[in-house]
Amino acid sequence: MDKNTEKTNITIGDVAEALGISKTTVSRAISGKGRIGEATRQRVLEYIKENNYKPNPMAKGLADQKTYNICWAVPGDYNVYDLPFFQRCMAGVIEETQQTNYDILLAQVSENDISSLERIVNNKKVDGVILSRTLVDDKSIKFMKESGVSFVVIGSTQESGVIQIDNDHITGCREFTSKLVEKGNKKLALVGGQMNHVVNITRKNGFIEGLKMNGITPDPNLMFLDNATSKEVGDAAMKAVKAGADCIVCMDDRISYNAIMRFRKEDISIPGVVKLASFYNSDFLSNNQPAITTLQYDPKELGIIACRTLLKIIGGEQVDTKINLGYEMLMKGSA
C-alpha cells in the first residue's frame, strides 16, 4: 500500500496515535463539541487536512444521532404518463443531495398501502421524508405527522402544519383560462382526472376563477371530471364536443393525450372543430401537430427545492410553510 492510499484511509485512531492524544480529543476537535484547548484543536484540524482525512459516514451518523439518509416516497400506482414527472422531481432531489452527505432511500406508497414508508420510518432508517404527491385523504401525510420525523410534501394539502412545495396552480390555471377567454373562447369545457388528487381540485378551482374574472358563469354541465381510464377521458372529450364547447381544457398531459387520440379516431380536427389546451405540458404532447397550448412547470425545480427545504428542517432551520414555484404559459396553435 502506497503512502497516499494510507493517508486516504486514516482513522481517528491513526490521528490520535500520530499526535499523541486520545481518540476522544480528536473526535471533539473534529465535531467542535466538548471541552478542548484551541491549540490542540488546531493541531488536529491541520493534521487531518494535510492527510486528507474523511470521517466514516456511519460513525459520523452515530455521533450526530443521524442516519444521513432521506426517503423519497413515490406513488406505486403511477401510470406511464406520470413517470416522467416523478423521474424529473427525483433528479432534482439527487442533484441537491450530491452536495451533502445524504443518500436516498426509496419507498413506494399508494392510496391504501403505505407499508413501505412505515417500515423505513419505524425502523429509524431516515432523518426525513419527501412525499412526492398529495391526496385528499392522505394516509402518508397523517402517518408522517404522527411519526415525529421531519417531512415535506410536493403538492398542497389542507392538513395543518405540513411544509408544502408546489407550483402556483391556482394563479397559473386562472391566468391561463383567462388568456383562453381573451383569445375568443367563450364556452370552455374542463376534462379532468380523479378528484381525490389535490392537484386536480386546485386546477379546477383555478379554472373556475379564470371564468368568473371574465364574467363567465361556470357551467357544471361543461365539467367532465373523475376520469380514470383512457376510454373515460375519450368519452368525456366527445361529450364536451357534443355539448358545444369551443375549447376543451384538459387538466394534465394524460388527459390531453387521450383526448387527442380519441379525436383522431373520430376524425375531429384541432383546432378546426374544437380547440384544446392543457394545464400541464410534457413530452407526450411535444410532437403533436398542431402544437398544444399548455402551462409549463419545472418538476426538477420542485425536487431541488423540496430536498433543500427538508435538509434545512433537519438542520434545525425555520422554513416557510408553503413555497409556491412559478409557471410559463405556452400559447400554441391548438387553442
Secondary structure, DSSP 8 states (H G I E B T S, - for coil): --HHHHHHT--HHHHHHHHTS-HHHHHHHHH--S---HHHHHHHHHHHHHTT----HHHHHHHHT---EEEEEEETT--TTTHHHHHHHHHHHHHHHTTSS-EEEEEEE-SS--HHHHHHHHTT--SEEEE---BTT-HHHHHHHHH--EEEEES--SSTT-EEEEE-HHHHHHHHHHHHHHTT--SEEEE---TTBHHHHHHHHHHHHHHHTTT----GGGEE----SHHHHHHHHHHHHHTT-SEEEESSHHHHHHHHHHHHHTT--TTTT-EEEESS--HHHHT-SS--EEEE--HHHHHHHHHHHHHHHHTT----SEEEE--EEE--TT-
